[in-house]
Protein backbone atom coordinates (compact mmCIF):
# COMPACT_ATOMS: atom_id res chain seq x y z
CA UNK A 1 0.00 0.00 0.00
CA UNK A 2 1.13 3.57 -0.67
CA UNK A 3 1.74 5.86 2.30
CA UNK A 4 2.68 9.52 2.46
CA UNK A 5 5.07 10.69 5.18
CA UNK A 6 5.81 14.21 6.40
CA UNK A 7 8.49 15.00 8.98
CA UNK A 8 10.36 18.12 10.02
CA UNK A 9 13.60 17.08 8.30
CA UNK A 10 15.46 14.10 6.83
CA UNK A 11 16.88 12.99 10.19
CA UNK A 12 13.35 12.79 11.62
CA UNK A 13 12.25 10.71 8.61
CA UNK A 14 15.00 8.12 9.12
CA UNK A 15 14.43 8.03 12.87
CA UNK A 16 10.72 7.35 12.34
CA UNK A 17 11.47 4.63 9.78
CA UNK A 18 13.99 3.03 12.15
CA UNK A 19 11.48 3.13 15.03
CA UNK A 20 8.93 1.37 12.80
CA UNK A 21 11.50 -1.28 11.82
CA UNK A 22 11.66 -0.04 8.23
CA UNK A 23 15.25 1.25 8.16
CA UNK A 24 18.59 0.53 9.75
CA UNK A 25 22.04 2.06 9.90
CA UNK A 26 24.81 0.37 7.93
CA UNK A 27 28.14 1.30 9.50
CA UNK A 28 31.42 1.53 7.62
CA UNK A 29 33.61 -0.93 9.48
CA UNK A 30 36.72 0.73 8.05
CA UNK A 31 35.85 4.15 9.52
CA UNK A 32 38.46 5.02 12.16
CA UNK A 33 35.73 6.56 14.34
CA UNK A 34 34.33 3.09 15.02
CA UNK A 35 35.69 1.94 18.37
CA UNK A 36 37.38 -1.49 18.34
CA UNK A 37 36.36 -3.75 21.25
CA UNK A 38 38.41 -6.76 20.34
CA UNK A 39 40.23 -8.44 17.50
CA UNK A 40 37.14 -8.63 15.25
CA UNK A 41 34.56 -6.62 17.17
CA UNK A 42 33.84 -2.92 17.10
CA UNK A 43 31.27 -0.48 18.44
CA UNK A 44 29.40 1.32 15.65
CA UNK A 45 30.09 4.99 16.26
CA UNK A 46 31.50 6.26 12.97
CA UNK A 47 30.15 6.89 9.51
CA UNK A 48 26.99 5.11 8.44
CA UNK A 49 24.49 4.97 5.60
CA UNK A 50 20.76 4.54 6.11
CA UNK A 51 19.27 1.45 4.46
CA UNK A 52 15.53 1.30 3.86
CA UNK A 53 13.86 -2.09 4.34
CA UNK A 54 10.98 -1.06 2.07
CA UNK A 55 10.38 0.87 -1.12
CA UNK A 56 11.04 4.49 -0.24
CA UNK A 57 10.85 7.58 -2.43
CA UNK A 58 12.42 10.53 -0.61
CA UNK A 59 11.00 13.74 -2.03
CA UNK A 60 12.35 16.18 0.54
CA UNK A 61 11.16 19.77 0.43
CA UNK A 62 8.29 20.43 -1.96
CA UNK A 63 8.10 23.77 -3.74
CA UNK A 64 4.90 25.21 -5.21
CA UNK A 65 4.44 28.18 -7.55
CA UNK A 66 3.41 31.45 -5.89
CA UNK A 67 1.85 32.87 -9.05
CA UNK A 68 4.56 35.50 -9.34
CA UNK A 69 7.42 35.52 -11.82
CA UNK A 70 11.08 36.37 -11.42
CA UNK A 71 13.20 37.95 -14.14
CA UNK A 72 16.94 37.38 -14.04
CA UNK A 73 19.41 37.91 -16.89
CA UNK A 74 16.54 38.12 -19.35
CA UNK A 75 14.98 34.84 -18.22
CA UNK A 76 11.54 34.73 -16.65
CA UNK A 77 10.79 31.91 -14.22
CA UNK A 78 8.01 31.06 -11.80
CA UNK A 79 8.58 32.08 -8.20
CA UNK A 80 8.09 29.23 -5.75
CA UNK A 81 7.80 28.76 -2.03
CA UNK A 82 8.51 25.74 0.14
CA UNK A 83 5.72 23.73 1.72
CA UNK A 84 6.46 23.05 5.37
CA UNK A 85 8.02 19.66 6.08
CA UNK A 86 10.20 16.95 4.58
CA UNK A 87 8.23 14.53 2.42
CA UNK A 88 8.54 10.89 1.33
CA UNK A 89 6.40 8.19 -0.24
CA UNK A 90 6.46 4.67 1.15
CA UNK A 91 5.28 1.53 -0.62
CA UNK A 92 4.91 -1.34 1.84
CA UNK A 93 2.51 -3.59 3.70
CA UNK A 94 2.56 -2.01 7.14
CA UNK A 95 1.16 -3.41 10.34
CA UNK A 96 -1.18 -1.27 12.41
CA UNK A 97 1.67 -0.78 14.89
CA UNK A 98 4.07 0.41 12.18
CA UNK A 99 1.45 2.84 10.89
CA UNK A 100 1.03 4.27 14.39
CA UNK A 101 4.80 4.87 14.65
CA UNK A 102 5.07 6.81 11.40
CA UNK A 103 4.13 10.46 10.76
CA UNK A 104 1.66 9.54 8.01
CA UNK A 105 -0.45 12.15 6.25
CA UNK A 106 -3.51 11.85 4.04
CA UNK A 107 -2.93 11.35 0.34
CA UNK A 108 -2.47 14.73 -1.34
CA UNK A 109 -5.02 15.80 -3.96
CA UNK A 110 -2.19 16.39 -6.44
CA UNK A 111 0.85 14.31 -5.46
CA UNK A 112 4.26 15.57 -6.56
CA UNK A 113 5.38 12.01 -7.41
CA UNK A 114 3.62 8.66 -7.62
CA UNK A 115 4.82 5.07 -7.99
CA UNK A 116 4.96 3.80 -11.57
N, C-alpha and C positions, 0 to 999 in steps of 0.2 A: 504494500500500500504506500501511497505517496504522502509524505508529511512535510510541513513547512515549519522551519525553525527560525526564531529571531532571538538573538542575544545582544548583549551590550558591545561585545567585541569578539575577536577570534579566540582568545584564550578562554572566554566563558563558553564558547561553543564546544571546544575540545573537552573542557572540564565536564560539561553536561553529558556529552557523548560517553566519556569515560565512566561517569557515575552510572549511566544506564547500561554499561557493559558493551558499548558499541564502538569503542576506540581504546587503544592502548599506546603507551610510549615504547618506541624501539630505540634503545640506547646504543650508541657507538662504543663498542668495547675497546676501541683503540684510543678513544679520547683520554688524554692525560688527566682530566678532571674527575674521571671515575676512580674511586678509591679502592685499591686492591685490598682484599681481606685474606688472601692466601695465594697459593701457587696458581690456581685456576679461577678463583672466585674474585668478585669485585662488587662494590656497592654502586648501583646506578646513580650518579650524581652529575654527570657531564652532559654532553650534547645528546639530544634525542630528536627523533622524528615521530610525529603522530601517525598512527596507522588506523584507518577506519576499518571496522569489521562489518561494514554494510556499504551499500551504494550511496555515496555522498557527493552532492554537487554544491560546493562552496561558492556562493555568489558574492558575499561580502557586503559592501555598502551599495545601496541602490540609489541611483540618481534619476530624478524626473524633471522634465522640462518645466520652466517657470512661466513660459509664454513670452518671455522677453528674448531679445537677440543681443548678441555681442559682436561688435566689429573690431577686428584686429588685423592690421597689415592688409586691409582690403578684403579680408574674408569675413563673412557673416555666419555666425553659428548660434545655435540655440543655447540660452542660458539654462543651467540646471541647478537643482539643489538636492542635497542628500536627504533621504528618508532616514529617520532615526533607526538605529540598530544595525546588527550584522546578520546577514541572512544566509540560509542554506536550505537545500532540498534534500530529503532523505527518502530513499526507496528501500523499504524493509517490512518484514512482518514483525511488528512489535507486540510485546505482551502489554497488558494493562499497566503493569508496574513500570515498564520502560517508558510508556507514554506519560505516566505521571511524573517521571524524573526529568523529562525534556521540556524546554520552553517552546511548546508547540503553539502555532497560531492557526487561525482559520485560513482556508485556501483563499488567496487573493483573487479578485474578480478578473484581473489581467496580469497573470504571472509574468515575471521577467524572463524566466526560462522554465521549460518543461522537459520531462524525460521523453526521449524518442521512442 
